[in-house]
Amino acid sequence: MRFSAIMQAVSLLAVVGSSYAVDSVEQTSTGIVVRPAQGDIKEVRLDVMSDNIIHVVKLDQAGKIITPSLMTIAQPCVCKFKLTNANGIVTLNAGKISARVALTNGKVDFYNAAGKPILTQAAESVKPIDVAGQPFLAIKEGFNYGTKDAFYGLGQHQNAQMNLNGEDVLLAQHNMDVAVPFVISDKNYGVLWDNNSISRFGDSTPYGPMVRDLKLSDADGKAGGLTARYYVDGKLVLTRHETDIAYQYLKDLAENWPKEIAAPKDLKDAKVVWDGTLTSDVGGVHKMQLYASDYAKLSLDGKQILDVWRQGWNPWYHNFDVTFKPGKPVQFHLEWKPSGGMVAVTHNNPLPQPERHSLTFSSDIAQGINYYVISADNMDKVIAGYRQLTGQAPMMPKWAYGFWQSRQRYETQQQLTDTVNEYRRRGWPLDNIVQDWFYWPEDGWGSHDFDPQRFPDPKGMVDAVHKNHAHIMLSIWGKFYPNTANYQEFAAAGHMWTQNVVNGDVDWVGPGYKNSHYDPYTQEARDIYYRQIKSKLGNLGFDAWWMDNSEPDVFSNTRPADFKKLIGPTVYGAGEVTFNPYSLMHTQALVDGLNRDQPDTRQFILSRSGFAGIQRNAVAVWSGDTAGRWNNLYDQIAAGVNFSMSGIPNWTHDIGGYAQETRFQTGEIGSAQENRVIGAAAIDPADVNEWQELNLRWFQFGAFSPLFRSHGEVVKREIYLISPEGSAMRESMVWYDKLRYRLMPYIYSTASDIYFDSGTVMRGLVMDFPHDNQVKDIKDQYLFGHALMVAPVTEYQARSRNVYLPKGADWYDFNTGDFYRGGSTVKVAAPVTQIPVMVKAGAILPMGPVTQYVDEHPDAPITLTVYTGADGQFSLYEDDGVSNAYKRGEFTRIPLSYNEKNGTLTIGERQGQYQGMIAQRQFKIHFIKPGISSATTLDIVDQTVNYGGQAISVKR
């Protein structure tokens, strides 16, 4: 905290007059410091960050110095604010937000510009704790008990949670789960919780084993546990009484698995079934979680509530609710088919209803309570406040919004270059190819060397991609083998976490190799990391960088107490003190170096994890190693929307899901693509059909995601491999690939708003329709920009789906031209080759021709597709697409507006210029009326005009 340098020896008593002690309040140049008369909080510091943002720090010791923030970069503003004091309350009014602080106990409430309360403090606790011999606090702060406000954000959590009011969200980095401690309300306020440790939104009590809170009885009525039955090859081999389901971590399996049975990884066909009852003395809705990988099915009182699968090495939580009546048993039945995975069931007792519906943050480790409150006119401006605090997102290169082809992995440079050649030969759009991990020698992880046998000429590979007018991204990690010179340099400088090596744990490569991650929390370590990258890879010409495993997952499925020892110590203390910001500091190491060496080049980094502020590092985040299952496709929608509403705008996912069930894996390129007999076992055609439909539906969703990227393991993902020749699947995939490029003027203009207006591409419906209560918990629709509403199909063999049309607009079906009034739910046709997309009446969609890469024809005509029925406007943005000249004002905007009353489209005067600007352009106009399908009239033109920069009007 910077308050000590700016504290003024000015008592608020002298400013406003007060009956309180002289030292109870002090004014600073940027706010106030309050020392409450009673309670555990000894000092409350308020700083004005802008006229709509206030920073609050609460401490257990007056004058305590705390560590500067990692997530925020903004300084308090030296700006005007008003102070008043009455009835024991001091009010700091910044203009568009005010805070009222109780002098007795330090309670802080917040009000918007109109003086209406937005946050009312209802709970607070600070408890001293010891962390590796250092004093810290466990903290909690709760607001708005009993609120009906809707909440969004908090990062990426794949449990189909949209409106987070009433939900519990664990903020702890994990593969597929990204913690961003920023929450935004539909009432136009947000809270940024400045803490680096494991934190929670909602219930502050960590979920625990069932036996902690519930009474368990087995199938025979014996209290104290459940009946567990173990089957091998379909035969029951063991029955025993187990006090809980305790296979959550690797050590649990080692310690608890029956010694009479071989380990699950050594069994081909194993199943464990748990039966019994759960009883609680506490009535109400209890929140529970199935933590699982491999196949698991959970039933309660005879009703199946979960049927899930995840790859064995990547378990995570599946949330579910259970209503208990005091003393009444609930029948419990869980089936698990282990093949190396994990399983556990966790539970929490219900909170009182007012607390259940509140905005409550808690953190395991803190120096004090530290948060920012933002108040604004709309949700976009709240997100703008978040970016003001944590850093603006720079513009990504234009090519990044084209199609990416990736797989795990191209084993040779020939495979990679052949893939680009094949896309070009077929004339299918492609802008980026990705070289995933393990291009290095087997024992050389972290060497940054290419295996000369498989990649004899890395520079030639990159050059070949560039010659084909494509870009290439390379996977780099924070992981190192101890035999590499890079590991040894880090270790010698004290910047390598060595505990994993000391433990002797090995990874999954070949015979298994000892390994660990570097510590990025000092400038010296970050400089070393970048220098090592630069010396081996920097001169090869790669266009983008994939920073994988950035949570970091040093050793998968380690018990939390053991894992915390693997990610520390750091300059801030034990590993758990900085549990969450690794990706922020790791990506900073790269982007700072790149910006120094390539100051006029737009950078692009893809990270598996994220944290508040990571958008300033030119980072996009993807949803991790998801599973190729329908429920996981469904989960992506809410995950992506809430992540975008967390203030980090560039998000993507592995089209088709990263990991595949074994039924999809047979054969060299996967059973989904080779419908033939392998050995004695025939591949089930039903599996092939399901796999292909899942991938097609996921691809359609990808075409309307911020970044459009195909990736996954085992089954190869190239369009020409994954879809049969002449199939409807291939036709649809190619059509949506081409549609993405037709939409590029709309997509890139929308993406420009990220930088210029703190915009968001993937938008929750509530952002544009805040007064429609029906949209606030819709989990499977979203806005792609302001004009398009996307409704992915997430059920196998579904050929239609219900779509809610928000109030406040009328809507066209992009595929059929059907016209609907807002405020109703309609059944929309969704043949397997089409994703339902609705277009808002009044929208002006700028579209280009089909190209093989984004700027193949920069001077091509642009079609302005106008959806009649309402007034509309759009700002068409253009720049050079690759440099940072936009920061110097080198770009153009062409304002577009449509007047429904007189049927006139106005192409306004061009504003600005840039090197390479297309001065003379042709616009084609296409007016959409009810009954006109957009999908089948993409090349229809109603009028054509030549545009030289001066305003032109076109009548319908």
Sequence and secondary structure as in RCSB ss.txt:
>XXXX:A:sequence
MRFSAIMQAVSLLAVVGSSYAVDSVEQTSTGIVVRPAQGDIKEVRLDVMSDNIIHVVKLDQAGKIITPSLMTIAQ
PCVCKFKLTNANGIVTLNAGKISARVALTNGKVDFYNAAGKPILTQAAESVKPIDVAGQPFLAIKEGFNYGTKDA
FYGLGQHQNAQMNLNGEDVLLAQHNMDVAVPFVISDKNYGVLWDNNSISRFGDSTPYGPMVRDLKLSDADGKAGG
LTARYYVDGKLVLTRHETDIAYQYLKDLAENWPKEIAAPKDLKDAKVVWDGTLTSDVGGVHKMQLYASDYAKLSL
DGKQILDVWRQGWNPWYHNFDVTFKPGKPVQFHLEWKPSGGMVAVTHNNPLPQPERHSLTFSSDIAQGINYYVIS
ADNMDKVIAGYRQLTGQAPMMPKWAYGFWQSRQRYETQQQLTDTVNEYRRRGWPLDNIVQDWFYWPEDGWGSHDF
DPQRFPDPKGMVDAVHKNHAHIMLSIWGKFYPNTANYQEFAAAGHMWTQNVVNGDVDWVGPGYKNSHYDPYTQEA
RDIYYRQIKSKLGNLGFDAWWMDNSEPDVFSNTRPADFKKLIGPTVYGAGEVTFNPYSLMHTQALVDGLNRDQPD
TRQFILSRSGFAGIQRNAVAVWSGDTAGRWNNLYDQIAAGVNFSMSGIPNWTHDIGGYAQETRFQTGEIGSAQEN
RVIGAAAIDPADVNEWQELNLRWFQFGAFSPLFRSHGEVVKREIYLISPEGSAMRESMVWYDKLRYRLMPYIYST
ASDIYFDSGTVMRGLVMDFPHDNQVKDIKDQYLFGHALMVAPVTEYQARSRNVYLPKGADWYDFNTGDFYRGGST
VKVAAPVTQIPVMVKAGAILPMGPVTQYVDEHPDAPITLTVYTGADGQFSLYEDDGVSNAYKRGEFTRIPLSYNE
KNGTLTIGERQGQYQGMIAQRQFKIHFIKPGISSATTLDIVDQTVNYGGQAISVKR
>XXXX:A:secstr
  HHHHEEEEEHHHHH  SS GGGEEEETTEEEE  SSSS  EEEEEEEETTEEEEEEESSTT      SS    
      EEEEETTEEEEE SSEEEEEETTT  EEEEETTS EEE EEEEEEEEEEETTEEEEEEEEEE TT    
EEEEEE TTT  S TT  EEE  BTTBEEEEEEEETTSEEEEE   S EEES  S  EEHHHHSEEEETT  BSS
EEEEEEETTEEEEEEEESS EESSHHHHHHHS TTS  GGG SSEEEEEEEEEE SS EEEEEEEEE EEEEEEE
TTEEEEEEEE TT  EEEEEEEEE TT  EEEEEEEE SS  EEEEEE    HHHHSSEEEEEEEESSEEEEEEE
 SSHHHHHHHHHHHH       GGGGSEEE  B   SHHHHHHHHHHHHHHT    EEEE S  S TT TTS   
 TTT S HHHHHHHHHHTT EEEEEE SEE TTSHHHHHHHHTT B  HHHHHT B SSTT  B EEB  SSHHH
HHHHHHHHHHHHTTS   EEEE S S  SSTT  HHHHHHHT  BTTBSGGGGSS HHHHHHHHHHHHHHHH TT
B   EEES   TTGGGGTEEEE  S BSSHHHHHHHHHHHHHHHTTT   EE  BT SB  GGG  STT TTT  
SEETTEE  HHHHHHHHHHHHHHHHHHHTSSSEEE  BSS   HHHHS TT HHHHHHHHHHHHHHHTHHHHHHH
HHHHHHH   SEE HHHH TT GGGTT  S EEETTTEEE    STT  EEEEEE TTS EEETTT  EE SSEE
EEEE  TT   EEEETT EEEE    SSTTSSTTS EEEEEE SS EEEEEEE  SSBSGGGGT EEEEEEEEET
TTTEEEE   EEE TT   SEEEEEEEE TT  STT TT  SEEEEESSS EEEE 
